[in-house]
Structures are given as structure tokens and as C-alpha cells.
Amino acid sequence: MPLKYILDKGSESMSQLEEKPFTKLSLEIKTEIDREEWNGFLQEHPQGHLLQSYEWGELLRYLGAKVYRLAAIQDGCMIGAMMLSLSDVPLPGLRLKWLYCCRGPAVDAPDSPALKALIEEAHAIASRERALILRLEPNITEDDPQYERWLDAFRSLGFKINPIAVHGRSSWHLDIRPALPILRSAFRKTWRHNIQKAERMGAVVRVAQSEEDFETYYRLLQLTSKRDDFFIHDKDYHREILRQFSENGNAALLIAEYQGEPVAAKLLIRYGHCCWDMFAGMTDDRTDLPKSHILQYHALLWAKEQGCTLFDFRTIPDNPREGSEMWGVYHFKKGFGGFPAHYLWTQDYIYRPVLYRLWREAVALRRTLRRRKHTH
């Protein structure tokens, strides 16, 4: 059942109260909301994010998660939104779930009544689903003028900071509003040279148009996954991404070709005013061709053509150090200009403390083993 709150508005004197009825503002949580209204709110909200989009929720369902969309409605207008996914806790023998909100909720301010209302509805869901925790990773960055107030708000609601993020805590962003010559001037000199070299060598980048192009993209992604040892979802998942976001022209596959042969590919998604760099793959051969640079440059061009103002290169290390696991990724992205975005710490509301500690210990062990694997 939706929660409903009655909030007093204003402070009138006793004489005013005697002369007229007290004005009320009604705030309720809707759990059924259509795609247009949901995306319409998030695409214009400063905290709106691709990973809270209606389409991303459908992808989570495709992967087997249960999805809840909660909208805070006040006097007929949406003032807050939070999408939750419910998944199994990976602890054998326990039939427990965990609730996760990635890059949400989206509310106007730390003291917004929508925040408390959304969290209380999430608690009700957690109780019904026997959830171990409610985990939030809000789309709030350290440069937010109210950053400390946001931390205080979540603390007052019972959340505890978790230093281990599910979705990378740091991303690389680039403001792409400046004219193209100004953007290019901010690239590292070697990066500009590599783009020009690829152009002189005759490399071209085009938007994919066919099923054959999709097969090419996924084949290149598989090659890169095997070479660099990272997980990728199956082909049908990537096809589903394109199906969800291509309907309104919000997704594009870019294919870089040299002498008529595909050498690199990249998937981009636009949501609101931002473009996200999702997945990329490339061949092992032609190391003399700066294929990654020319492809990335055309990704920025595509985003500008779509009217985006921000380009999100996605994950970078929290504390980049030369020689560390993701240093090469960080160094490449930084070469195009831009700035790091460090998000608010992961927030955990713990319902079952003992089992939560076991889970945290299992996660820490898995991360340690992974680091050892990459250092040997």
C-alpha cells in the first residue's frame, strides 16, 4: 500500500487559523508509473541518471531482478524518484535478498520530505521481501555544495557508510558544451596527434546499421574481454540494451574500420543531457593504428550531435596510481580532458547485522583474491 503523508504548510497566527481552513500539502508514494512520466522527471532532474532510467529497470528484469519504481507525488507533481532492484544475496543456504538503488534516489534537497517518504516505502518492501540490507549509491558528487548535508541526512535516516561500492565510486566526466576546436585543444597533445594519424591512415568511424554490425561489435567485445580478463554479459543482453534504448534514437553502436575491416567498436547511450560510454572492444592487430583514439573522438562527436552537454567515460580508480590495475584506463580517459567525479559513499541500511557482516567478509575476501590474481 502506498504511504501517505500530510504535511503542514506555512505558519499562520491563531487568528488566521480561525478565519480560514489550514492548508495541507499531500505527499504520497506511487508504485505504478509509466515510462513517459518516469523518464520525463529523471531526464530533467540534476540527480537523474541512466541507471535509474525506466529502460535500465527493464534490463534488470531481463537479468532476473525484481524491480520497484517509487515516485513521490505532491499535489499531482513528481518531486522524487527511486528505482530499486531486488536480488539474491550470494550466501549459500540462505534465502535472503538485498535491495539496491544505483545512482538514486533523485530528490531536490537533503531535507526534502520526499527522501524520508521514499526510504520508508523501501523499508516496507524490504520487510515483505526479507531483505538483508537496503543499499543506496546516490548520484551526488563531492563537489555538491550540500554534500555534507546529504551525508547527515542519510545518517539521520539510519544508514551507515560502506567503503566498498557496487558501482564504481569514481567516474571521468567531460563537459562537451564548448565548440569542437576548444574541446580538441584540451586533449593531450599525443592524443590529438594519434587522432590525426588515424585519419591520415584512412580509418573511418560509422554508426552501425545492421545485424551484421551488431555481431561485429559483440565479437570485438569478446576479444577484448578475453585479452583483458573482464566479465561481459551474453549477446542477448547487449541486444536487449539496444532494443530498449534505440527506440528513441538514444543508443548507437560505432564501428571503426581500416581498409574496409572492422578494428574497434563502442556502445553509447544518451539519457537526458548526458551520454554514457558503455562498452568497447577492439582487435589485437594493427597496433600502429590508434584505433581507440579515433573511436573515442567520434564518440564525443556523436554525443555533441545528439545535444548532450556531458560525456561520462564511466569508471576510473578512486585513487589512481601509475602501475595499478586500472591506471591505463584512467590515463586514456584523462587524455581527452575533463575531470573526476567522486560520488557519495555507498549507504547501507542494515536489517540483519550478523548476516551482513558475513556477507561483507565474503566480499572483502573475493576482492583480495582478485587483486592477487592481477598482481601475479
KAPEGI-V870202 format. One record per residue. N is the residue number from 1. SS is DSSP state (H for helix, E for strand, L for the rest). Layout:
BEGIN
<<N SS> <N SS>>
END
This chain:
BEGIN
<<1 L> <2 L> <3 L> <4 E> <5 E> <6 E> <7 E> <8 E> <9 L> <10 L> <11 L> <12 L> <13 L> <14 H> <15 H> <16 H> <17 H> <18 H> <19 H> <20 L> <21 L> <22 L> <23 L> <24 E> <25 E> <26 E> <27 E> <28 E> <29 E> <30 E> <31 L> <32 L> <33 L> <34 L> <35 H> <36 H> <37 H> <38 H> <39 H> <40 H> <41 H> <42 H> <43 L> <44 L> <45 L> <46 L> <47 L> <48 L> <49 L> <50 H> <51 H> <52 H> <53 L> <54 H> <55 H> <56 H> <57 H> <58 H> <59 H> <60 H> <61 H> <62 H> <63 L> <64 L> <65 L> <66 E> <67 E> <68 E> <69 E> <70 E> <71 E> <72 E> <73 E> <74 E> <75 L> <76 L> <77 E> <78 E> <79 E> <80 E> <81 E> <82 E> <83 E> <84 E> <85 E> <86 E> <87 E> <88 E> <89 L> <90 L> <91 L> <92 L> <93 L> <94 L> <95 L> <96 L> <97 E> <98 E> <99 E> <100 E> <101 E> <102 E> <103 L> <104 L> <105 L> <106 E> <107 E> <108 L> <109 L> <110 L> <111 L> <112 L> <113 H> <114 H> <115 H> <116 H> <117 H> <118 H> <119 H> <120 H> <121 H> <122 H> <123 H> <124 H> <125 H> <126 H> <127 H> <128 H> <129 H> <130 L> <131 E> <132 E> <133 E> <134 E> <135 E> <136 E> <137 E> <138 L> <139 L> <140 L> <141 E> <142 L> <143 L> <144 L> <145 L> <146 L> <147 H> <148 H> <149 H> <150 H> <151 H> <152 H> <153 H> <154 H> <155 H> <156 H> <157 L> <158 L> <159 L> <160 E> <161 E> <162 E> <163 L> <164 L> <165 L> <166 L> <167 L> <168 L> <169 L> <170 E> <171 E> <172 E> <173 E> <174 E> <175 E> <176 L> <177 L> <178 L> <179 L> <180 H> <181 H> <182 H> <183 H> <184 H> <185 H> <186 L> <187 L> <188 L> <189 H> <190 H> <191 H> <192 H> <193 H> <194 H> <195 H> <196 H> <197 H> <198 H> <199 H> <200 H> <201 L> <202 L> <203 L> <204 E> <205 E> <206 E> <207 E> <208 L> <209 L> <210 L> <211 H> <212 H> <213 H> <214 H> <215 H> <216 H> <217 H> <218 H> <219 H> <220 H> <221 H> <222 H> <223 H> <224 H> <225 H> <226 H> <227 H> <228 H> <229 L> <230 L> <231 L> <232 L> <233 L> <234 L> <235 H> <236 H> <237 H> <238 H> <239 H> <240 H> <241 H> <242 H> <243 H> <244 H> <245 H> <246 H> <247 L> <248 L> <249 L> <250 L> <251 E> <252 E> <253 E> <254 E> <255 E> <256 E> <257 E> <258 E> <259 L> <260 L> <261 E> <262 E> <263 E> <264 E> <265 E> <266 E> <267 E> <268 E> <269 E> <270 E> <271 E> <272 L> <273 L> <274 E> <275 E> <276 E> <277 E> <278 E> <279 E> <280 E> <281 E> <282 E> <283 L> <284 L> <285 L> <286 L> <287 L> <288 L> <289 L> <290 L> <291 H> <292 H> <293 H> <294 H> <295 H> <296 H> <297 H> <298 H> <299 H> <300 H> <301 H> <302 H> <303 H> <304 H> <305 H> <306 L> <307 L> <308 L> <309 L> <310 E> <311 E> <312 E> <313 E> <314 E> <315 E> <316 L> <317 L> <318 L> <319 L> <320 L> <321 L> <322 L> <323 L> <324 L> <325 L> <326 L> <327 H> <328 H> <329 H> <330 H> <331 H> <332 H> <333 H> <334 H> <335 L> <336 L> <337 L> <338 L> <339 E> <340 E> <341 E> <342 E> <343 E> <344 L> <345 L> <346 E> <347 E> <348 E> <349 E> <350 E> <351 L> <352 L> <353 H> <354 H> <355 H> <356 H> <357 H> <358 H> <359 H> <360 H> <361 H> <362 H> <363 H> <364 H> <365 H> <366 H> <367 H> <368 H> <369 H> <370 H> <371 H> <372 H> <373 H> <374 H> <375 L> <376 L>>
END
